[in-house]
Amino acid sequence: MSRNLLIRGGRVIDPASGLDAYQDVAILDGRIATAGERVAAEGIPVFDARGMVVAPGFIDMHVHLREPGIEHAETIESGARAAAAGGFTTICCMPNTLPVNDSATVTSYIVQRAREVTKVNVFPIGAITKGSQGEELAAIGSMREAGIVAISDDGRPVMNARVMRRAMELARALDIPVIDHCEDLNLSAGGDMHEGVESVRLGLRGIPSASEDVMVARDLILAELTGARYHVAHLSTAHSVGMLAFAKVRGLEVTCEVTPHHFALTDQRLADYDSNYKMKPPLRMHGDIDAVIEGIASGVVDAIATDHAPHAGSDKMQEFERCPFGITGLETAMGLSLTELVHTGRIPLMRMVELFTSGPARVLKLDRGSLKRGAPGDVTVFDPEREWVFDVQQSCSKSRNSPFDGMRFRGGPIATIVAGEVVWRA
């Protein structure tokens, strides 16, 4: 397959260099060769991008691919297919597999398997603790050598502050970020949705905002103590946004991400007890959503990540209290961001592209997220005005647990290009 491509006539947006201009982009031997008003490149394929936006390849720093061990819900191959269909050229997979990715053996398997079955870049994230049990540090050094780009016990917060401190100290020495799912399990125990008026009305057990807030506060104190690079996964409360803003003003090396469902939906969507709206953190109230969007607009938030969490239909079709938390999100993230943030005037298009490209690349120190000369030839082409409807039955994921089935979007991906090769096209 050719690794050469000329992308002709698109609106090139590259936040890493501040570029926003109508240009051609040439990819030679899988890397960005040149960009300019009119690039001459004879004998290589041409992609006509007139009327479209040409951006660095989108990065999702928070997905669950379920392989090894839970392949009935998702595999590396199917998850990567869904990523490409959503415009993502790079994804980072969380360690809560079976077995947990807490050793170089599992990390190496994921890296090798990804090379075999997909063109999309797959970077593993290793567990903080053995089995993600929160008690003893995992083999972080050997996992780093095998290819992890961060550590996290995502889905299971590290409740023991001493263990978290040691993890941060080691991560600082290895120059990787610590990503934490911030939830005090004692405060959230047994909860199924956000604790508030809606949970009382629906008769469901609540998860208070404080369960996230107290863990964010603890971790920020530990990050200051250790000097570690610390990243908050799926930020969802107003207080947490405020604490991250304050920590950044203080000069701490801290970052955070938000998910599209946490800026697009509120807890009022749970009125029908539809398990596709059950996730952790839970959908919050309007005040939290406003704070999250303000954090996106002001620069407090560093990345938009999907927290793509596929579950088989048999798991999600149980009673609401018994079914697992989580939704798929790779194929709807761009549409939601354009529809809910850009077309509503809350953020400019440049800022949205930054949250999917240079933002996550900076958090993880990846050599991606830009269109500079010599960078990997990963490009996302999208049409900000494309009208389309998401049909979950046509999803590339093996699972169907999305609350956005049938939703109409304004703006979406047109082509996903990895190392100069078109791996998906609308």
C-alpha positions as semicolon CSV with decimal commas, in nm:
position;residue;x (nm);y (nm);z (nm)
1;M;0,000;0,000;0,000
2;S;0,127;0,348;-0,088
3;R;0,252;0,560;0,200
4;N;0,250;0,867;-0,025
5;L;-0,048;1,100;-0,051
6;L;-0,122;1,458;-0,155
7;I;-0,416;1,611;0,030
8;R;-0,534;1,892;-0,195
9;G;-0,715;2,215;-0,120
10;G;-0,843;2,169;0,235
11;R;-0,859;2,411;0,524
12;V;-0,551;2,304;0,720
13;I;-0,584;2,353;1,096
14;D;-0,276;2,268;1,303
15;P;-0,300;2,402;1,660
16;A;0,059;2,297;1,739
17;S;0,187;2,559;1,494
18;G;-0,112;2,795;1,503
19;L;-0,180;2,728;1,134
20;D;-0,526;2,789;0,988
21;A;-0,505;2,829;0,610
22;Y;-0,616;2,673;0,284
23;Q;-0,319;2,461;0,179
24;D;-0,205;2,133;0,032
25;V;-0,041;1,871;0,252
26;A;0,200;1,614;0,107
27;I;0,285;1,288;0,282
28;L;0,589;1,096;0,155
29;D;0,706;0,762;0,293
30;G;0,447;0,786;0,568
31;R;0,561;1,124;0,703
32;I;0,454;1,485;0,654
33;A;0,678;1,620;0,377
34;T;0,549;1,968;0,309
35;A;0,252;2,201;0,327
36;G;0,185;2,503;0,111
37;E;-0,063;2,691;-0,103
38;R;0,005;2,467;-0,401
39;V;0,227;2,161;-0,367
40;A;0,350;1,989;-0,682
41;A;0,370;1,615;-0,635
42;E;0,367;1,405;-0,947
43;G;0,297;1,035;-0,949
44;I;0,137;1,007;-0,606
45;P;-0,232;0,966;-0,517
46;V;-0,434;1,283;-0,460
47;F;-0,706;1,323;-0,198
48;D;-0,943;1,609;-0,283
49;A;-1,015;1,788;0,046
50;R;-1,182;2,099;-0,092
51;G;-1,458;2,214;0,144
52;M;-1,314;2,006;0,428
53;V;-1,088;2,056;0,728
54;V;-0,749;1,884;0,727
55;A;-0,614;1,833;1,080
56;P;-0,343;1,630;1,251
57;G;-0,460;1,276;1,325
58;F;-0,701;1,277;1,618
59;I;-0,584;1,107;1,940
60;D;-0,812;0,939;2,194
61;M;-0,612;0,895;2,513
62;H;-0,878;0,693;2,697
63;V;-1,037;0,383;2,544
64;H;-1,116;0,030;2,661
65;L;-1,037;-0,234;2,398
66;R;-1,120;-0,534;2,625
67;E;-0,854;-0,758;2,470
68;P;-0,712;-0,979;2,613
69;G;-0,988;-1,163;2,795
70;I;-1,316;-0,986;2,718
71;E;-1,321;-1,022;2,340
72;H;-1,697;-1,079;2,327
73;A;-1,739;-0,706;2,403
74;E;-1,453;-0,566;2,193
75;T;-1,119;-0,660;2,040
76;I;-0,818;-0,454;1,947
77;E;-0,919;-0,499;1,583
78;S;-1,285;-0,397;1,622
79;G;-1,204;-0,111;1,859
80;A;-0,944;0,023;1,618
81;R;-1,198;-0,001;1,335
82;A;-1,443;0,206;1,539
83;A;-1,164;0,454;1,614
84;A;-1,085;0,497;1,244
85;A;-1,456;0,546;1,170
86;G;-1,459;0,821;1,431
87;G;-1,161;1,000;1,279
88;F;-0,901;0,876;1,529
89;T;-0,556;0,775;1,408
90;T;-0,420;0,702;1,758
91;I;-0,584;0,543;2,063
92;C;-0,452;0,464;2,410
93;C;-0,602;0,159;2,578
94;M;-0,668;0,124;2,950
95;P;-0,535;-0,177;3,143
96;N;-0,858;-0,330;3,279
97;T;-0,840;-0,642;3,066
98;L;-0,825;-1,010;3,171
99;P;-0,554;-1,047;3,279
100;V;-0,497;-0,685;3,379
101;N;-0,216;-0,514;3,187
102;D;0,014;-0,507;3,490
103;S;0,319;-0,675;3,333
104;A;0,549;-0,647;3,033
105;T;0,401;-0,973;2,904
106;V;0,051;-0,828;2,862
107;T;0,185;-0,495;2,736
108;S;0,393;-0,673;2,471
109;Y;0,092;-0,880;2,365
110;I;-0,118;-0,565;2,309
111;V;0,161;-0,392;2,115
112;Q;0,222;-0,696;1,893
113;R;-0,146;-0,773;1,841
114;A;-0,215;-0,412;1,738
115;R;0,064;-0,431;1,478
116;E;-0,092;-0,746;1,335
117;V;-0,456;-0,642;1,308
118;T;-0,478;-0,265;1,258
119;K;-0,311;0,035;1,095
120;V;-0,438;0,265;1,370
121;N;-0,172;0,348;1,631
122;V;-0,243;0,172;1,962
123;F;-0,052;0,275;2,275
124;P;-0,111;0,072;2,594
125;I;-0,156;0,228;2,937
126;G;-0,027;0,008;3,219
127;A;-0,183;-0,061;3,557
128;I;-0,063;0,129;3,862
129;T;-0,103;-0,171;4,093
130;K;-0,093;-0,550;4,053
131;G;-0,429;-0,667;3,926
132;S;-0,547;-0,307;3,974
133;Q;-0,617;-0,409;4,334
134;G;-0,469;-0,089;4,474
135;E;-0,229;-0,261;4,715
136;E;0,109;-0,328;4,551
137;L;0,275;-0,145;4,262
138;A;0,271;-0,325;3,926
139;A;0,586;-0,389;3,720
140;I;0,582;-0,031;3,594
141;G;0,947;-0,013;3,487
142;S;0,933;-0,323;3,266
143;M;0,596;-0,215;3,122
144;R;0,752;0,119;3,032
145;E;1,025;-0,064;2,840
146;A;0,757;-0,274;2,667
147;G;0,571;0,033;2,545
148;I;0,323;0,186;2,793
149;V;0,278;0,563;2,774
150;A;0,112;0,617;3,116
151;I;-0,015;0,429;3,421
152;S;-0,370;0,408;3,552
153;D;-0,598;0,171;3,743
154;D;-0,889;0,325;3,551
155;G;-1,223;0,203;3,673
156;R;-1,064;0,133;4,010
157;P;-0,929;0,436;4,194
158;V;-0,615;0,392;4,405
159;M;-0,772;0,441;4,747
160;N;-0,447;0,406;4,944
161;A;-0,274;0,746;4,945
162;R;0,064;0,593;5,031
163;V;0,048;0,361;4,730
164;M;-0,052;0,654;4,509
165;R;0,241;0,858;4,638
166;R;0,486;0,578;4,556
167;A;0,330;0,540;4,210
168;M;0,373;0,912;4,144
169;E;0,736;0,905;4,256
170;L;0,813;0,613;4,025
171;A;0,620;0,764;3,735
172;R;0,815;1,087;3,773
173;A;1,143;0,893;3,749
174;L;1,016;0,717;3,435
175;D;0,873;1,041;3,289
176;I;0,519;0,911;3,238
177;P;0,191;1,056;3,369
178;V;-0,027;0,902;3,636
179;I;-0,390;0,894;3,524
180;D;-0,647;0,851;3,799
181;H;-1,015;0,762;3,794
182;C;-1,108;0,995;4,080
183;E;-1,373;0,835;4,297
184;D;-1,388;0,778;4,671
185;L;-1,542;0,431;4,681
186;N;-1,666;0,482;5,035
187;L;-1,870;0,784;4,928
188;S;-1,999;0,634;4,603
189;A;-2,061;0,279;4,729
190;G;-2,375;0,128;4,578
191;G;-2,461;0,433;4,369
192;D;-2,603;0,406;4,018
193;M;-2,640;0,771;3,909
194;H;-2,561;1,125;4,021
195;E;-2,691;1,205;4,369
196;G;-2,947;1,484;4,342
197;V;-3,308;1,568;4,272
198;E;-3,326;1,321;3,982
199;S;-3,190;1,025;4,179
200;V;-3,447;1,089;4,453
201;R;-3,726;1,120;4,198
202;L;-3,625;0,799;4,020
203;G;-3,560;0,604;4,340
204;L;-3,201;0,519;4,242
205;R;-2,902;0,525;4,474
206;G;-2,685;0,832;4,421
207;I;-2,316;0,896;4,361
208;P;-2,233;1,238;4,509
209;S;-2,008;1,487;4,333
210;A;-1,798;1,482;4,650
211;S;-1,682;1,129;4,569
212;E;-1,490;1,274;4,274
213;D;-1,394;1,601;4,438
214;V;-1,220;1,457;4,746
215;M;-1,003;1,228;4,533
216;V;-0,906;1,508;4,296
217;A;-0,808;1,717;4,600
218;R;-0,602;1,433;4,750
219;D;-0,423;1,361;4,425
220;L;-0,340;1,725;4,361
221;I;-0,177;1,743;4,705
222;L;0,024;1,429;4,626
223;A;0,119;1,563;4,284
224;E;0,256;1,877;4,448
225;L;0,444;1,664;4,701
226;T;0,603;1,437;4,441
227;G;0,637;1,665;4,139
228;A;0,470;1,400;3,924
229;R;0,283;1,455;3,599
230;Y;-0,073;1,391;3,709
231;H;-0,380;1,360;3,485
232;V;-0,744;1,349;3,591
233;A;-0,954;1,115;3,377
234;H;-1,312;1,205;3,274
235;L;-1,353;1,521;3,486
236;S;-1,722;1,580;3,557
237;T;-1,788;1,821;3,846
238;A;-1,774;2,197;3,890
239;H;-1,552;2,171;4,201
240;S;-1,303;1,948;4,020
241;V;-1,275;2,194;3,732
242;G;-1,210;2,471;3,982
243;M;-0,941;2,271;4,163
244;L;-0,760;2,190;3,836
245;A;-0,769;2,558;3,739
246;F;-0,620;2,655;4,076
247;A;-0,351;2,386;4,054
248;K;-0,245;2,507;3,711
249;V;-0,218;2,864;3,837
250;R;0,004;2,727;4,115
251;G;0,232;2,580;3,848
252;L;0,166;2,211;3,913
253;E;0,226;1,975;3,619
254;V;-0,135;1,860;3,614
255;T;-0,373;1,796;3,324
256;C;-0,726;1,668;3,270
257;E;-0,968;1,535;3,010
258;V;-1,345;1,546;2,968
259;T;-1,571;1,313;2,773
260;P;-1,834;1,419;2,517
261;H;-2,114;1,264;2,721
262;H;-2,022;1,479;3,020
263;F;-2,066;1,802;2,823
264;A;-2,360;1,685;2,612
265;L;-2,592;1,506;2,859
266;T;-2,737;1,564;3,207
267;D;-2,878;1,328;3,470
268;Q;-3,230;1,414;3,348
269;R;-3,174;1,167;3,060
270;L;-3,211;0,877;3,305
271;A;-3,589;0,919;3,334
272;D;-3,651;0,602;3,129
273;Y;-3,401;0,392;3,329
274;D;-3,212;0,334;3,003
275;S;-2,884;0,160;3,092
276;N;-2,712;0,329;2,795
277;Y;-2,707;0,642;3,012
278;K;-2,536;0,463;3,303
279;M;-2,167;0,549;3,327
280;K;-1,895;0,649;3,574
281;P;-1,858;0,926;3,654
282;P;-2,236;0,953;3,626
283;L;-2,411;1,216;3,417
284;R;-2,421;1,532;3,629
285;M;-2,647;1,837;3,667
286;H;-2,664;2,145;3,443
287;G;-2,431;2,343;3,672
288;D;-2,158;2,082;3,635
289;I;-2,200;2,068;3,257
290;D;-2,169;2,447;3,237
291;A;-1,850;2,434;3,447
292;V;-1,702;2,158;3,230
293;I;-1,771;2,357;2,913
294;E;-1,624;2,669;3,073
295;G;-1,314;2,463;3,158
296;I;-1,292;2,354;2,794
297;A;-1,325;2,711;2,670
298;S;-1,083;2,865;2,922
299;G;-0,801;2,617;2,868
300;V;-0,826;2,428;3,196
301;V;-0,916;2,110;3,006
302;D;-0,632;1,958;2,803
303;A;-0,809;1,690;2,600
304;I;-1,140;1,543;2,495
305;A;-1,134;1,165;2,540
306;T;-1,414;0,918;2,482
307;D;-1,375;0,666;2,767
308;H;-1,505;0,420;2,504
309;A;-1,635;0,138;2,725
310;P;-1,801;-0,137;2,520
311;H;-2,026;-0,394;2,691
312;A;-2,205;-0,688;2,534
313;G;-2,582;-0,649;2,498
314;S;-2,650;-0,928;2,748
315;D;-2,459;-0,732;3,014
316;K;-2,630;-0,398;2,950
317;M;-2,982;-0,548;2,922
318;Q;-2,998;-0,638;3,292
319;E;-3,187;-0,438;3,554
320;F;-3,047;-0,084;3,583
321;E;-2,895;-0,147;3,926
322;R;-2,716;-0,464;3,808
323;C;-2,584;-0,364;3,466
324;P;-2,227;-0,235;3,422
325;F;-2,124;0,129;3,385
326;G;-1,999;0,262;3,053
327;I;-2,087;0,353;2,693
328;T;-1,918;0,339;2,354
329;G;-1,796;0,671;2,218
330;L;-1,534;0,652;1,945
331;E;-1,769;0,707;1,651
332;T;-1,973;0,992;1,802
333;A;-1,705;1,204;1,975
334;M;-1,627;1,432;1,682
335;G;-1,994;1,480;1,593
336;L;-2,083;1,566;1,952
337;S;-1,793;1,810;1,986
338;L;-1,878;1,994;1,665
339;T;-2,253;1,995;1,734
340;E;-2,243;2,083;2,105
341;L;-1,933;2,301;2,132
342;V;-1,835;2,454;1,797
343;H;-2,170;2,517;1,629
344;T;-2,312;2,658;1,954
345;G;-2,031;2,913;1,962
346;R;-1,883;2,788;2,288
347;I;-1,537;2,723;2,141
348;P;-1,371;2,797;1,804
349;L;-1,284;2,516;1,565
350;M;-0,910;2,557;1,635
351;R;-0,969;2,489;2,004
352;M;-1,169;2,175;1,932
353;V;-0,897;2,039;1,706
354;E;-0,639;2,116;1,977
355;L;-0,833;1,909;2,231
356;F;-0,813;1,607;2,000
357;T;-0,454;1,652;1,876
358;S;-0,177;1,857;2,036
359;G;-0,354;1,850;2,375
360;P;-0,345;1,472;2,434
361;A;-0,008;1,446;2,255
362;R;0,136;1,694;2,504
363;V;-0,010;1,510;2,804
364;L;0,141;1,178;2,695
365;K;0,451;1,320;2,522
366;L;0,364;1,146;2,195
367;D;0,545;1,238;1,873
368;R;0,208;1,309;1,712
369;G;-0,066;1,570;1,704
370;S;0,095;1,808;1,455
371;L;0,149;1,854;1,081
372;K;0,507;1,975;1,106
373;R;0,759;1,850;0,853
374;G;0,884;1,503;0,947
375;A;0,591;1,423;1,175
376;P;0,406;1,092;1,126
377;G;0,170;1,122;0,829
378;D;-0,142;1,085;1,042
379;V;-0,425;1,311;0,925
380;T;-0,793;1,346;1,005
381;V;-1,014;1,498;0,737
382;F;-1,361;1,613;0,842
383;D;-1,651;1,820;0,721
384;P;-1,778;2,055;0,996
385;E;-2,110;2,094;0,813
386;R;-2,180;1,731;0,722
387;E;-2,528;1,627;0,839
388;W;-2,551;1,264;0,947
389;V;-2,739;1,035;1,184
390;F;-2,567;0,777;1,403
391;D;-2,707;0,428;1,362
392;V;-2,568;0,209;1,640
393;Q;-2,653;-0,105;1,443
394;Q;-2,401;0,005;1,180
395;S;-2,127;0,067;1,439
396;C;-1,782;-0,080;1,380
397;S;-1,761;-0,169;1,749
398;K;-1,867;-0,516;1,864
399;S;-2,091;-0,353;2,127
400;R;-2,399;-0,134;2,090
401;N;-2,422;0,045;2,426
402;S;-2,451;0,405;2,303
403;P;-2,707;0,663;2,419
404;F;-2,664;0,849;2,089
405;D;-2,839;0,601;1,859
406;G;-3,054;0,797;1,613
407;M;-2,901;1,133;1,704
408;R;-2,849;1,383;1,420
409;F;-2,508;1,551;1,409
410;R;-2,377;1,855;1,230
411;G;-2,018;1,778;1,136
412;G;-1,828;1,452;1,118
413;P;-1,528;1,262;0,985
414;I;-1,466;1,215;0,613
415;A;-1,136;1,023;0,608
416;T;-0,880;0,881;0,850
417;I;-0,523;0,867;0,723
418;V;-0,245;0,679;0,905
419;A;0,115;0,705;0,783
420;G;-0,010;0,828;0,447
421;E;-0,262;0,548;0,397
422;V;-0,638;0,609;0,395
423;V;-0,761;0,351;0,649
424;W;-1,123;0,469;0,660
425;R;-1,342;0,686;0,439
426;A;-1,700;0,798;0,479
